[in-house]
Amino acid sequence: MRAPGYVRRWRSGVIVALVLVLGVLGTALSAVALHESAQRWSRAAYAQKQDLITKVVMAELGQYGVTLADLSASMGAQPELDATSFAAITAPINSFRLPGAIAVGYVVAATDVRVGDVQTEWRRRGGTGLTLTPAAGTDQHYFTVLTRTLDGSPPEVGGDLAATPEVARTLRKVLPGGLVEASPSYRPPDGGDPTFTVATSVLDRSGKFDGWVTMTFRGRDFLGPGAGMLGEDQVAVKFVDVSADPPITLVSWSSPARTDPGLRVARVGLPADNPHWMLVFRPTVELVPASQAWLARGALIIGGVLTLLLTSLTATVVTSRDRALRHVDRATAALRHDIERRETVEQQLRIREEELVGFAGVIAHDLRNPLSNVIGYSELIYVADQGGLSEKQQSYLTRVRGSAALMQRLIDDLLDYATADNATLRITEIDLDQLVGEIVTERLDENGANATIEHVALPTVPGDPTLIRQVLDNLIGNAIKYTPLGQKAQVTVEAVSPEPGICRVEVADRGIGIPPEQHGEVFNAFTRAEGSERYPGTGLGLAIVQRIVQRHGGAVGVESNPGGGSRFWFTLPTVVPD
């Protein structure tokens, strides 16, 4: 007994609503998952950029410290430091080697009563025309008696660094010796760019304090362009002196891209235990490739369109069915006592149902065609192009086709890797000599005169012909592929019997070889040996080989080939186990 008409209409509405809700929910979940994936990718890329830039900046800072310490040791080793020896010691220093450095100086201390004696002494040591100018308001002075500029500006000697409190405090701090310390940033008297001074003490050969060697840096040129080049347009970086009050931004590597609101500004103190400077990282939307950024939106659009189409199809089918049932009800009530008429009506209904099935098939076919066209358009454009595409468009099309081919190879390898462990083995007797001969013929057809492949008489063993062929083709193909450019591939395939009931097949080459410490790792999935980065591959071929051989009850390994190259081997039982 059929339900009343209003019940059927209610059920139809529920079905359509359910299809719509499930479609919307699936689309939303897919979009959210893709968005979260893009965010995880951007967070990982952001952290990697921070770590890389921080390491580069720390290395640069370390280079500055080492250079200043070397200068201190060289000056302290002189019997008597004078203008000539100072010039010779500082001659290798330049602003290219130390970005931002504008001057190297030698500083001595003096009280008010010692100013004249110090001036006389350093004039004797080559400071011709040296005039010491004490700063007012203090009895302790720090005079620059020797200097060499690195930015082409005229040298200035005789000035009292006590007039710059930031530098004076730093000189007193490093007085015990051994420390390399940077002063807080300050603006020079002429109001130029923020500047800071790095200083360390100089001890003479007896270990007695003699003075300070200083290096002055202009903030905007400090550290060079390295951090900006690493950040590219993806991360904007600021280098801030937090020891100054208030903190001063010394140099900025900006990005034209807008800030990514989904990631926080990061701050890293340098050095970490007692920060003197701070790196401030601002992430931009360029961290996420445009293709990934559009994945979630694309999923929403495509999912929404498919949901609407599926909902429309469901509504059409359900409404048509309800309409047909209503026709049946009316015909049955009107022609209850007319059997022939009822049969006619039922026949009409059956025809209508067949039409609905055909209608559904047509709709489904029309939905599949656009999806197939999307896959084929790139190949069609490439084949049909008669010079109408620009070089840039051709480059994009080549990238699309290349990426598709690479993805197809990866998918094929992944499928082989997934099925190699559980595919049904069809064990038959395999003539290895014939099988290798077929593979050699195919490979020589591909590589021609660029390869020489030799194989001696090989035995017959039980196994799955398709899978064992895949093992040998992988090993021989690798032996040819991983041969240095310009060198002819030399491959030898042979078999030995290390013990009764075991056949060991060996494939030797004269290729790039594999470091001994990686012999046990190359059979892991997605692992590639050192030196193979310049050759195409997915890192799954040897993992597939290992799975197939293990399924046959054998083992696989690799050894260095005497004279160069590698020798891959695998074993197979010569008798099928009970």
GIQUIZI-V703943 format. One record per residue. N is the residue number from 1. OMEGA is omega as a letter, one per 20 degrees, with the letter a starting at -180 (999 if undefined). Layout:
# GIQUIZI-V703943
n=<N:N>
omega=<OMEGA:OMEGA>
This chain:
# GIQUIZI-V703943
n=<1:2:3:4:5:6:7:8:9:10:11:12:13:14:15:16:17:18:19:20:21:22:23:24:25:26:27:28:29:30:31:32:33:34:35:36:37:38:39:40:41:42:43:44:45:46:47:48:49:50:51:52:53:54:55:56:57:58:59:60:61:62:63:64:65:66:67:68:69:70:71:72:73:74:75:76:77:78:79:80:81:82:83:84:85:86:87:88:89:90:91:92:93:94:95:96:97:98:99:100:101:102:103:104:105:106:107:108:109:110:111:112:113:114:115:116:117:118:119:120:121:122:123:124:125:126:127:128:129:130:131:132:133:134:135:136:137:138:139:140:141:142:143:144:145:146:147:148:149:150:151:152:153:154:155:156:157:158:159:160:161:162:163:164:165:166:167:168:169:170:171:172:173:174:175:176:177:178:179:180:181:182:183:184:185:186:187:188:189:190:191:192:193:194:195:196:197:198:199:200:201:202:203:204:205:206:207:208:209:210:211:212:213:214:215:216:217:218:219:220:221:222:223:224:225:226:227:228:229:230:231:232:233:234:235:236:237:238:239:240:241:242:243:244:245:246:247:248:249:250:251:252:253:254:255:256:257:258:259:260:261:262:263:264:265:266:267:268:269:270:271:272:273:274:275:276:277:278:279:280:281:282:283:284:285:286:287:288:289:290:291:292:293:294:295:296:297:298:299:300:301:302:303:304:305:306:307:308:309:310:311:312:313:314:315:316:317:318:319:320:321:322:323:324:325:326:327:328:329:330:331:332:333:334:335:336:337:338:339:340:341:342:343:344:345:346:347:348:349:350:351:352:353:354:355:356:357:358:359:360:361:362:363:364:365:366:367:368:369:370:371:372:373:374:375:376:377:378:379:380:381:382:383:384:385:386:387:388:389:390:391:392:393:394:395:396:397:398:399:400:401:402:403:404:405:406:407:408:409:410:411:412:413:414:415:416:417:418:419:420:421:422:423:424:425:426:427:428:429:430:431:432:433:434:435:436:437:438:439:440:441:442:443:444:445:446:447:448:449:450:451:452:453:454:455:456:457:458:459:460:461:462:463:464:465:466:467:468:469:470:471:472:473:474:475:476:477:478:479:480:481:482:483:484:485:486:487:488:489:490:491:492:493:494:495:496:497:498:499:500:501:502:503:504:505:506:507:508:509:510:511:512:513:514:515:516:517:518:519:520:521:522:523:524:525:526:527:528:529:530:531:532:533:534:535:536:537:538:539:540:541:542:543:544:545:546:547:548:549:550:551:552:553:554:555:556:557:558:559:560:561:562:563:564:565:566:567:568:569:570:571:572:573:574:575:576:577:578>
omega=<a:r:r:a:a:r:r:r:r:r:r:r:r:a:r:r:r:r:r:a:a:r:r:a:r:r:a:r:r:a:r:r:r:r:r:r:r:r:r:r:a:r:r:r:r:r:r:r:r:a:a:a:r:r:r:a:r:r:r:r:r:r:r:a:r:a:a:r:r:r:r:a:a:a:r:a:a:r:r:a:r:a:a:a:r:r:a:a:a:a:a:a:r:a:r:r:a:a:r:a:a:a:r:a:r:a:r:a:r:r:a:a:a:a:a:a:a:r:r:a:a:r:r:a:r:a:a:r:a:r:a:a:a:r:a:r:r:r:a:a:r:a:r:a:r:r:r:a:a:a:r:r:a:a:r:r:r:r:a:a:r:r:r:a:a:a:a:r:a:r:r:a:a:a:a:r:r:a:r:a:r:r:r:a:r:r:a:a:a:r:a:a:r:a:r:a:r:a:r:a:r:r:r:a:r:a:a:r:a:a:r:r:a:r:a:a:r:a:a:r:a:r:r:a:a:a:r:r:r:a:a:r:a:a:r:a:r:r:a:r:a:r:r:a:j:r:a:r:a:a:r:r:a:r:r:a:a:a:r:a:a:a:a:r:a:r:a:r:r:i:a:a:a:a:r:r:r:r:r:a:r:a:r:a:r:r:a:r:a:a:r:a:a:a:a:r:r:r:r:a:a:r:r:r:r:r:r:r:a:r:r:r:r:r:r:a:a:a:r:r:r:r:r:r:r:r:r:a:a:a:r:r:a:a:a:a:a:a:a:r:r:r:r:r:r:r:r:r:r:r:r:r:r:r:r:r:r:r:r:r:r:r:a:r:r:r:a:a:r:a:r:a:a:a:a:a:a:r:r:r:a:a:a:a:r:a:a:a:r:r:a:r:r:r:r:a:r:r:r:a:r:r:r:r:r:r:r:r:r:r:r:r:r:r:r:a:a:a:a:a:a:r:a:r:r:a:r:r:a:r:a:a:r:a:r:r:r:a:r:r:a:a:r:r:a:a:r:a:a:a:r:a:r:r:r:a:a:a:r:a:r:r:r:a:a:a:r:r:r:r:a:r:r:a:r:r:r:a:r:a:a:r:a:a:r:a:a:r:r:a:r:r:r:a:r:r:a:r:a:r:a:r:r:r:a:r:a:r:r:a:a:r:a:r:a:a:r:a:a:a:a:r:r:a:r:r:r:a:r:a:a:a:a:a:a:r:a:a:a:a:a:r:r:r:a:a:a:a:r:r:r:r:a:r:a:a:r:r:r:a:r:a:r:a:a:r:r:r:r:a:r:r:r:r:r:r:r:999>
